[in-house]
Amino acid sequence: MPLAIEGRKSDNQTMKSYRPSRAPCPIARAARVLGDRWVLLILRDAFLGAERFEEFVERLGINRAALTSRLAIMQEAGLIRRDPPEGKRARYLLTEKAHALAPLYAEMAGWSAAHLYGEGETTPAWPPNPG
């Protein structure tokens, strides 16, 4: 089954686009949009307060083209909205659909803490405590 993110040629580079899944399995449908590493990390940073394009670039170390395409995918999927829709200095804000993912992120963080950290390693809290 192809992933949510499919390549399309534009201006001599590959751009990413979102096409919703029609799979009968709800996990497969979720994986279509959430199965990309960058999408998960962009959402994480948005949950932690990032809103501006440059904030995501700085926090994630993602290249600008990859961030641009992932933000477009996330907008198409209804996870974020751009404010204002056109122009510069936009903010990328989580939608209700994205906020509904908060329990999933808490569960994922708990699973990671229980299974992916070695003995004696400190497990960061999720969400992080404001400091």
C-alpha positions, 0 to 999 in steps of 0.5 A: 500500500502506498504511503500518504505522501506521494511524489509529484514533479514541480519546478525540477524537484519532487514535491510531496502531496497528500491523498487520503487513504481509502483502506478499510483498516483505520490504522492504515488510514491513520498511517497514510497521514501520520506515517511520516517521521517529519509529520510526527515531529512537526506535530510534536513541536506544534504541541510544544508551542511552535507556530512559525516556519522558522521555529520548525526549521530551527527546532527540527533541523528540517530543510525548508523544502521538506518542511514546506511540503509537510506543512502543505500535506498537514493542511490538506489533511486538516491537521493545521491551518495557516494564519493568514492563509496567504502572505508572509509571517504566517502561523501554523496552528493545530486544528481540532483534528490535530488536538484530538491526537494529544492522547496518542502522543501521550501514549506513544511517549509512555510506550517509548519510556517503557520500552526504548530507554535503557536501565538508568536512563532518564525518561523525559516527561510528556508533555514536558513540564513548563520551565 
